[in-house]
């Protein structure tokens, strides 16, 4: 693992970079904000479905070495997918008629090796059939792909 300025490098077959404290704080904010956002939007119990698009323009490789050096710490792609999944489960506790959070995720990563690592991670952690469907991984710069992502969302 090597740093490129303030960026990190992920490479298949190599350990991911260690996570910095500021990234842990950012990830906690993302997790809490997204969870609260879904709760607020679904606060009316008559709403059966929330359609949500989540764009991460600087996705990284999706995981880091944990702060204690033991195991892995999830990156933002895992955090947003898992938070949405958890919130959907919580929305359905005690309900006869299920509620759905219909989310589509866009993960943009500039660096080819990092994007390859992210794709391998996503294929391992989540149903492979979701890749290209509701989990979209894009290699390139955010600026180069934002218009196409906007068109897909609208």
JOLINJO-V424457 format. One record per residue. N is the residue number from 1. RES is the residue in three letters. D_CENTER is the distance of its C-alpha to the mean C-alpha in Angstrom with 2 decimals. Layout:
n = (N;N)
res = (RES;RES)
d_center = (D_CENTER;D_CENTER)
//
This chain:
n = (1;2;3;4;5;6;7;8;9;10;11;12;13;14;15;16;17;18;19;20;21;22;23;24;25;26;27;28;29;30;31;32;33;34;35;36;37;38;39;40;41;42;43;44;45;46;47;48;49;50;51;52;53;54;55;56;57;58;59;60;61;62;63;64;65;66;67;68;69;70;71;72;73;74;75;76;77;78;79;80;81;82;83;84;85;86;87;88;89;90;91;92;93;94;95;96;97;98;99;100;101;102;103;104;105;106;107;108;109;110;111;112;113;114;115;116;117;118;119;120;121;122;123;124;125;126;127;128;129;130;131;132;133;134;135;136;137;138;139;140;141;142;143;144;145;146;147;148;149;150;151;152;153;154)
res = (UNK;UNK;UNK;UNK;UNK;UNK;UNK;UNK;UNK;UNK;UNK;UNK;UNK;UNK;UNK;UNK;UNK;UNK;UNK;UNK;UNK;UNK;UNK;UNK;UNK;UNK;UNK;UNK;UNK;UNK;UNK;UNK;UNK;UNK;UNK;UNK;UNK;UNK;UNK;UNK;UNK;UNK;UNK;UNK;UNK;UNK;UNK;UNK;UNK;UNK;UNK;UNK;UNK;UNK;UNK;UNK;UNK;UNK;UNK;UNK;UNK;UNK;UNK;UNK;UNK;UNK;UNK;UNK;UNK;UNK;UNK;UNK;UNK;UNK;UNK;UNK;UNK;UNK;UNK;UNK;UNK;UNK;UNK;UNK;UNK;UNK;UNK;UNK;UNK;UNK;UNK;UNK;UNK;UNK;UNK;UNK;UNK;UNK;UNK;UNK;UNK;UNK;UNK;UNK;UNK;UNK;UNK;UNK;UNK;UNK;UNK;UNK;UNK;UNK;UNK;UNK;UNK;UNK;UNK;UNK;UNK;UNK;UNK;UNK;UNK;UNK;UNK;UNK;UNK;UNK;UNK;UNK;UNK;UNK;UNK;UNK;UNK;UNK;UNK;UNK;UNK;UNK;UNK;UNK;UNK;UNK;UNK;UNK;UNK;UNK;UNK;UNK;UNK;UNK)
d_center = (21.44;22.63;21.73;22.07;22.98;20.06;17.63;17.07;17.74;16.15;18.53;18.76;21.44;21.09;19.56;16.46;17.42;18.12;16.03;18.00;18.78;17.55;13.97;14.30;15.62;12.93;10.25;12.82;13.35;9.83;10.03;13.59;13.42;10.95;13.06;16.19;15.33;15.03;18.16;20.07;19.42;20.38;23.22;25.80;26.27;27.61;24.33;23.25;20.16;17.47;16.04;12.84;11.03;7.91;8.27;6.98;10.42;10.43;7.49;9.93;10.37;7.57;10.37;13.58;17.00;17.40;19.75;22.64;22.24;21.96;18.96;15.34;12.97;9.21;7.29;4.64;2.04;4.49;5.26;3.99;5.02;7.76;8.80;9.42;11.16;13.12;14.18;15.44;17.42;18.84;19.85;21.87;23.80;27.46;27.12;29.11;27.36;23.60;21.16;18.07;14.76;14.41;10.91;10.03;6.84;7.99;6.97;10.30;11.87;15.58;16.89;17.81;17.81;14.41;13.01;15.18;13.89;10.21;11.73;13.89;11.37;9.37;12.97;14.05;11.59;11.36;14.28;15.10;16.44;13.12;12.47;14.05;14.29;11.35;8.75;10.14;10.10;12.72;14.88;16.75;16.87;15.10;18.68;19.70;17.10;16.61;19.71;18.79;15.39;17.50;20.04;17.74;16.48;20.08)
//
